Amino acid sequence: MKVLYKYLIREMFFPFLLSLVMITFILFINFLIRAIDRFLGKGIDVLVILEYLFLNLAWIIALSVPMAVLLTTLMTFGRMSEENEINAMKASGISFSSIIRPPLIFGTLITILLIFFNNYILPDMNFHARLLSGDIYRKRPSINIEPGIFLDNLPGYNMIIGNKSGEIMSDVRIFSKDQKKSQTSIYAKSGVLTTLYNTILLTLYDGEIHELENEQFNNYRRIIFSKHNIKIKADDILLNRRDSSSRTDREMTIPMIKNKVSNYEKRIEVVKSRIMGSFFRVIGDSTLPLSFEEATETIKGHKEMITKNKNLTKNQIHKKERQIRNLERQIKNEFGLIKSYQKGRNKYQVEIHKKFSIPFACIIFVLIGGPIGVMAKKGGFSNSIILSFGFFLIYYLMLIGGEELADRNKFPAMICMWSPNLIFLIFALYLNFITIHEISSKSIMFFKKDH
């Protein structure tokens, strides 16, 4: 049995690596095509571009791994079925439940590794990818100075040069812009442009500075220089790396997310305490309505009781009605705040469950891929990849739908994130049942062949 286990795991290991590389490459190329516009005309260093692409590999791999597991299982079992290896194992007294066990162990190992990846590696790479993406987005085109071409992306200045030899510019003309007090024009025989941190340093040689006052145009200055330095702040031209501690839900580890959820829970409890206090002051009962509708009904009943109370004077009735109106406005705002906090809490709870539910799908995809590969009796690459993409697309759409429902407070995050797994697990168990009991696959139209 150990020999069989080693054989089946070996049969899955190398196809898994190939499938993972292929699927990752397809998703990566799709991402690259969509992201290429961010780099065009920015003058960004090649190493920065490669870093950005590398950081975005994290979420691509997180999606590729379950797809690769499904594709590998379909191909492996399809090939073994086509070459009658499955029939030979069954003839030797090995049941399908024993055959599927080594792939399940393999899928479990992948699941554990993917959980670790999703919790410790993926959040940091997502975080740095977002920061770098924002820095690239804000970066203006690089200072590409060409002779005879007017350069207008320098903060506060326009510039044109007559010629350029290496880094040395000649016949340099600079004109001020967006200056209210005076107009400045500078001419220099030569000049060199360098950058230092977030500053552009323009060093000019053998030139003149002409300044004309804008208000009365009667104050004019002419300055002759042998060397003149101009410092220009270039925060929006150079690519500046930000260091931010603020992370989104997809950039957090589980402990970080739990802290966020705990903070939202505390805020909700504070709002509920305020509601109870307000009800006690106005109505005399520190009740906590479960919903805004229930609170409205309680306030409405109290209002009717006041209007029917003949022991109260008109001033007292008006005062209490004013208090009730204030309470109604407060309750509306407070329940709106609770709803907002619940949405924020659910968003983070969704991420916790996703870190486990998506890796767990690897085990389910093994249970699906094995029987389907046996029923299809064909290990063809094209058929396997079509089936794997089809199943994963359905799974992913269900996952997105569940996430949307959880974010809208329709259902708890746990139910929304684990429902796709449960549905696919039921389907997988059904496929394994009919495979183990050798129920004819011809009854399933999906796998029916034309002869």
Secondary structure by P-SEA (a helix, b strand, c coil): caaaaaaaaaaaaaaaaaaaaaaaaaaaaaaaaaaccccccccccaaaaaaaaaaaaaaaaaaaaaaaaaaaaaaaaaaaaaaaaaaaaaaacccccccaaaaaaaaaaaaaaaaaaacccaaaaaaaaaaaaaaaaaccccccccccccccccccccccccccccccccbbbbbbcccccbbbbbbbccbbbbbcccbbbbbbccbbbbbbbcccccbbbbbbbcbbbbbbbccccccccccccccccccccaaaaaaaaaaaaaaaaaaaaaaaaaaaaccccccccccaaaaaaaaaaaaaaaaacccccaaaaaaaaaaaaaaaaaaaaaaaaaaaaaaaaaaaaaaaaaaccccaaaaaaaaaaaaaaaaaccccaaaaaaaaaaaaaaaaaaaaaaaaaaaaccccaaaaaaaaaaaaaaaaaaaaaaaaacccccccccccccc
